[in-house]
């Protein structure tokens, strides 16, 4: 008899899952209320134009994961809310740790976030889970440093998945990496010498990432020098600079070194990053910036060298 009751309860819960995700009003009292801000680095996103959005919600336990596709609806406070009822919680009759993650796409932006570890007590009527969604533009995460221009910097170098990873090395004006960097392998001729900035076809960030991503300009580099604080730091055993913006948000630039011929040089001690304009006094060179533990400055390099790229963009 007890076994039959358990089977019946499980059947009711499964049936409720299918009906509970897309709802315009709350039918049952929620026990977990997900309260989201569409923010990255303390800047609200899309709150004036998006009344609701679809998201993938995962309730993750140590050994089980329950997945939903749900509608988050905007509140008057410009945050978004979705309510999970007790019947949505797999282990509602036991105090089992879990966390909630959300993954959504709005236009060209992907937003993801995860809560802290939660425990829903057996006697709890409700708990409020409030967290922010990190945002990705065109599939790539950015940080808003609070700069006057509104420029957003990528969290990672091109070709990297984490801020402390070096990523790829690119010759100036080329859009792919290669095994050897010298004048014999350099594919860009004099056609770019008179351009004020690289065109989209020769800008590695624009060509590979799209959606408004591009290589930074001299002005954008000098903006972070003017308004940000630079601190030589080590992150996950990787040396580099921690850049702190006027709003307190940060990005990390690893000392990835550079490439000449087939060798990587000065990784761990120096960073060499391209900017998007040629050096007009001698067009064999292009502008970039250099740093080590004692300096952080604009400079120029031979265009054929392989160097890092940290893309930027501006949201509409």
N, C-alpha and C positions, 0 to 999 in steps of 0.2 A: 504493500500500500504506500509506504513512504517513498519507494522508488518511483512509483507512478506520479506522485505529487511533484517530485523533483523534475521529472520529464515534462510535466505540464507547465511548471513555472518557467523552465528553459524555453519551451515553445512560445510562451507569451512574451518573454524578453526578446527573442529573435524577431517575432512579428512586430514588436514595437520599434525595433531598430529601423526597419524599412519605412515606417510612417513618421518618425520623429525628426528627421534631419531638416526638411524644408517646411518651415511653419511660419505663419505670419503672426501668431499669438501663442503665448505659453499656455499649454493645456494643463500640465501638472507643475507643481511647485518645483523649481530647479534645486538641485543639491550642489551643482558646480556651475558657477556663472563665469564665463570667460569674458573679460572686459579688455578689449584691445585698443591700443592707440596705433594708428598707422604712422609710425614715426621711424626715423633713423637719425641718430645723433641729435635728438631733441628738436627736430624740425618736423612739424606735422605735414603729412602727405595727403593730397587728394581730398581733404576733408570737405572742401567746398563743392565738389562735383560728384562724389560717389555716395549715393544714399544707402547702398548695400553692395555686398560682393560675395561671390562664391569662394569657398575655401575648403581645402582638404584638412580635416582635423583628425589627429591620431591621439588616442588615449593609450599610453604605453606603460605596460607593467614589465616586470623582470622577464617573464616568459610568454606574455601574450600582448597582442596589440589589437585594438579595435579601431577601425577606420570609418570615418563619415565624410560625406560631402555636404556641407551645410551653408546656410545663408547667414552672414553677419549683417545686422541691421544697425544703422547709425542712430545714436542717441543724441539728445539735445546738447550734451556736453562735448560733442564731436569725437566721442569714442564709439566703438562698435561692440556689439554684444551678441553672444550666443549662449543659450542656457542648455546644460546637459542635465537630464533628469536622472533619478536614481536608477531607473531601469536601463539607462545607457551605460552605467558603470558595471563592468564585468564582475567585479568582486565587491559589490555594494554591501554584502552581508558580512564582510570581513574587513579589518583594517589593513589593507595591503598598499604599499607605496606605489605611486604612479606619477607620471607627468604628462602634460598635454602639449602637443606641438601643432602649429598651424602653418599651412603653406597656401598662398594665394597668388593670383596673377591679376593685376589691374593694368590694362594697356600694355606698355613695354616694361612695366615694373613687376618684378617678382618680390613678394614679401614673405619672410619666414620668421618664426619665433618659437621659443619653447619656454615653458614654465619651470619654476623650481619643482623639486620633488614634493609631492602632496600625499597626504593620507586623509581619506574620508572616514571619519569615525562612524561607527554603527548608529550612534544616536544623533549625529550631526544633522541639522535640518538643511543647512546650506553652507557652502564656502565660496568665497569670491576669489577668483584667480585673475590677476591683472598683470599683463605684461605687454611689451612693445614688440612690433614686428620689424626686423631688419629688412632693409629694402635693397633690391638689386635692379639696376637699370639695364635693360637689354640682356639680362642674365648675369650681370657682373655687379658685385657689391661695391657700393661707394661709401665714402665718409664725407659729411658736411662739416668743414672746419670753421664755419662761421665767417668766411671771407667776404669782404665788401662786394666782390664781383659775383658772388653766388656760385663760383666754380666748385664742382664736386670732384674729388680725387678718388680714383680706384683704391680699394683696400689692398690689392695685390698687384705685383708686376705682371706684365703680359707673360702668359705661359706658366704662371704660378697659381696654386690653389690656396696658399696660405700667405699671410703678410711676410713671414720670415723666409719663404722660399725665393730663390734667385729668379726663377723664370727663364725666359729665352733671351738670346742676345741677337740684336738686329743691327745691320749696317744702316746708316742714315739714308732714308728714301727707299729701302727695300722692305718688303712685307712678309718675308719668310726667314726662318733661321737656316743655318747651313753649317758645314763642318769646318770650313776654313775662311778666314777673313783677311783679304789683302786686295791690292788693286787689280790683280788678275781675275779675282772672283767677283769683283764689284760690278753690278749690272746697271747702275744708274750713270748716265752720261751727263752732259752739260745742259740738258733740257730743263733741269730744275734750278739752275743757277740764278735766274732772274726772278723767281717766284718769291713773294714776301713771306709766305709760309707754304709748307708742303700741301699739294692737292690731295684729295681723298684717295686717289689711286696709289699714291706713294706714301701715305701716312699709315704706318703699320696698325695703329689702333683703329683708325677709321675703316681700313680695308678688312680687318679681321673681326672686329667687334660690332661695327655699325651703330645704329640707334643714337647717333650724336657723339659717340666716343671718339677721341682724337688724341694726338700727342700734345703735351702742354707747350705753351708759348713762353717766350722770355718774360713777358709781362706776368704770366701766371706763376712762373717760378719766383720772380722778384716779389710777388704778392705774398707768398708764404714766408719768404725771408723777412719781409717788412712786418708782417702781422703775427707770425707764429714764433714759438719758442722751440729751439733745436737742442736736443739732448742726446749725446752719444750714449747708446744703451745696448744691452744684450738681451735678445729674446729667443728662447728655445735654443740657446748656445750659439746664436747667430748675432754678430755685431751689426750695428747700423744706427740710423738716427730715428728717434722718436720725435715726431712733429706734433706740437700741441697748438691747436688753433685758438683764436680769441674766445670761442665758446666753450673751451675745455675739452673738446673732442680731439682724438689723436689718430695719427697713422704712422706706420713703421716702414722705413725704407732700408732694406738690407744692403750691406756692403757686398754686393755681388761681384765686384771686380769687372773685368771686361775681357774681350777676346780679340787676339791678333793671330793671324794664321790659324792654327788649330788649337792654340793654348789658351787657357783661362789664366789671367794674371791679377794679382792683388785682391783676390776674393778674401773676404773676412777683414780686410783693412781699409779698402776704398770702395766707393760706389761711383759708377760712371753712368749717367742717364742722359738720353737724348732729349733735346727740345726740337721744335718744328721749323726752325728757320736756318738758312744757310748763313755762313760768315761772309759778309759782303766784301771784305777787304781781300780775301783769298778764298775762292769758292771750292778749293780742295777740302775746306773745313766746314763744319756746321756747329751750331751752338748746342751746348749741353751744360750739365752741371756736375761738379765733382765734389766728393766729400771724403774726409777721413776723420779720425778722432779729434783733430785740432781745427778743422776748417770745413766750410760749407759754402761753395761759391760757384758762380757762373763761369764757364770757360768754353773753349772751342777744341774740337778734335778733328783728325782726319776722318772723312766721311766713311771710309771703308772699314773702320773698326766696328766690332760687335759690342753693343752696349745695351743696357737695360732700358725699358720703357715703362713709365708709370702713367697710364692714360687718365684723361680728365673728361668731364662732360658738363653741360648745363641743362638742367631740367627746364621744360617749357613753362 
